[in-house]
Amino acid sequence: MQATWAGGYSAELPYLPTYISAQAPAEMAMACALAGVRCDLPREALTLLDLGCGRGMGVLSLAAANPGWTAIGIDYMPAHVAEARGIAAEAGLDNARFHEADIAALDEAAAARLLPELDVVTLHGVWTWVADPVREGILRVIRSRLKPGGLVLVTYNALPGWAGDLALRRLLRDLVDSLGGPRDRRMAQALDIARGLHLAGAASLERSFFMRRLIDVPPNAREAFIRYAMHEFLPEHWRPAFPQDVAGALAEAKLDFVGPAFLAFHFPELLLNPAQREAVASLPPGLHPEFQRDLFTCPTLRQDVFVRGRRPAEVAGAVLGTTLALRRLPEDRRVRLDTPNGAAELPAPVINAALEALARRPHGIGELLALPALARTTAGELLTMLVGSHIAAPVWRDAPTPAMRDRAQRYNRVLLQQLGADAIAAGGELAAAVPMLGAGLAMKPVELATLLALHEAATEGRAAPDAAAIARGMLVAETNAETLAWTEAAVAVALTERLPAWQGLGLL
Ligand SMILES: C[S@@+](CC[C@H](N)C(=O)[O-])C[C@H]1O[C@@H](n2cnc3c(N)ncnc32)[C@H](O)[C@@H]1O
């Protein structure tokens, strides 16, 4: 049964632990830089609120990476809040706070009692899933608590991208209403029936992007996928939205549109072919630029950054002022960005020079452009390719202290213990806290376990263990040979691809 306090949202089962890199103020600052918008967020005494924070991994990872911040999560599911508070307490994060509250019930006085003035508000997977009174509560909180110049990230299911899935959603909801038994079992059955109809050639499901994901779910990730589908499809008030309508609604809270958090969206030449660009250029003035582009690219999820009071900044200065650190050294040494217009790729000499520099230490964009091989690369293109392909990430503070690192690693250990099994079941990643980035860094559980084994050895003054020893340390003694071999191979890949990045990020 739907809970009566849930206001039409599907609050029966906990959501998955998720984190998106756009939640980090450092990533929002890059969107500002590319859009030519001034961003003066404080580095060390920042206050951040995540509305509808779910399992709380975003708030926890940001609090763990930034001891001087206050990171606050609000969610009305008590199971979410209890778990997040437990992790914060175990990891000693006195700067992470969680409130169990219904956003719809937050008037200005309640918001002022609960919250300090805020520099950043994030909303991931909430806006298009909730009823109007909740949206009004969101606007009230932002209007009354966000500082002038503060930033907001809103992610939402977008139109026209979702148009091809409207029949699938209706089908799943009607099936869940009509079948018997617990609702998660009904959802499992409904997904099977929908897949059967798709295979039988139902034209209404042909353009569904979700169906493609459904077909690709590996059997061991099915349970987690069902939970995800319940949060995605069952909320009664779910409405995907056009970007101009979200921007219009947020203007009520004095927010101005900055730009997409997906950096590639700042470059029409990466997204549209020449004929498409010409068609867009010939449109009459007045249409929202994101809508014009989405008519061609049809993203299903948008991640948009807003500012309370847009002030111009010089694009070149802001982009050149960004420092990048390596996240991953790809084995094939390629830097590729998938876009609706095909894959964009940096030429080999540029990649090799950039990767070689970043593997030694973090570099400013200006420093990278001074390398002879990069003479013909532009600052925005370099930033977008390296960050968009998850090869590099923006640095938030140059020299985190060893105390910051050890605090973050204590949290990372608790994170792995508490949420590792869930992440494995969902085939997902965990956001390890990284003080240099002031942000979480997505890692597979096996990668995080490898990092922690190396950190423990370094702390105890032991030599770094090899892949076989690290893998053995992760598994119980009676593990079969096949699992041991698989784990050892995964650790070896983590060491090749991640170790230089972990060293450059000051995690070891
Ligand atoms: C799709 S989940 C996203 C969770 C989280 N932001 C993430 O990305 O993992 C939506 C969240 O919004 C919360 N939520 C929905 N309606 C709410 C309300 N009226 N007040 C507070 N939280 C709400 C749900 O409990 C759920 O955790």
PDBQT file of the ligand as one rigid body, heavy atoms in Angstrom, charges set to zero:
ROOT
HETATM    1  C1  LIG A 601      14.183   9.479  -6.743  1.00  0.00    +0.000 C 
HETATM    2  S1  LIG A 601      14.620   9.723  -5.080  1.00  0.00    +0.000 S 
HETATM    3  C2  LIG A 601      16.150  10.601  -5.249  1.00  0.00    +0.000 C 
HETATM    4  C3  LIG A 601      16.951  10.567  -3.997  1.00  0.00    +0.000 C 
HETATM    5  C4  LIG A 601      18.309  11.266  -4.025  1.00  0.00    +0.000 C 
HETATM    6  N1  LIG A 601      18.209  12.663  -4.347  1.00  0.00    +0.000 N 
HETATM    7  C5  LIG A 601      19.230  10.538  -4.960  1.00  0.00    +0.000 C 
HETATM    8  O1  LIG A 601      19.521  11.082  -6.011  1.00  0.00    +0.000 OA
HETATM    9  O2  LIG A 601      19.627   9.424  -4.638  1.00  0.00    +0.000 OA
HETATM   10  C6  LIG A 601      13.488  10.994  -4.516  1.00  0.00    +0.000 C 
HETATM   11  C7  LIG A 601      13.584  11.267  -3.027  1.00  0.00    +0.000 C 
HETATM   12  O3  LIG A 601      12.698  12.349  -2.686  1.00  0.00    +0.000 OA
HETATM   13  C8  LIG A 601      12.103  12.067  -1.434  1.00  0.00    +0.000 C 
HETATM   14  N2  LIG A 601      10.838  12.807  -1.359  1.00  0.00    +0.000 N 
HETATM   15  C9  LIG A 601       9.764  12.699  -2.184  1.00  0.00    +0.000 A 
HETATM   16  N3  LIG A 601       8.783  13.536  -1.786  1.00  0.00    +0.000 NA
HETATM   17  C10 LIG A 601       9.249  14.189  -0.687  1.00  0.00    +0.000 A 
HETATM   18  C11 LIG A 601       8.696  15.172   0.175  1.00  0.00    +0.000 A 
HETATM   19  N4  LIG A 601       7.451  15.629  -0.005  1.00  0.00    +0.000 N 
HETATM   20  N5  LIG A 601       9.445  15.618   1.193  1.00  0.00    +0.000 NA
HETATM   21  C12 LIG A 601      10.692  15.138   1.410  1.00  0.00    +0.000 A 
HETATM   22  N6  LIG A 601      11.263  14.200   0.633  1.00  0.00    +0.000 NA
HETATM   23  C13 LIG A 601      10.548  13.730  -0.413  1.00  0.00    +0.000 A 
HETATM   24  C14 LIG A 601      11.921  10.562  -1.444  1.00  0.00    +0.000 C 
HETATM   25  O4  LIG A 601      11.800  10.033  -0.147  1.00  0.00    +0.000 OA
HETATM   26  C15 LIG A 601      13.172  10.085  -2.164  1.00  0.00    +0.000 C 
HETATM   27  O5  LIG A 601      14.198   9.802  -1.268  1.00  0.00    +0.000 OA
ENDROOT
TORSDOF 0
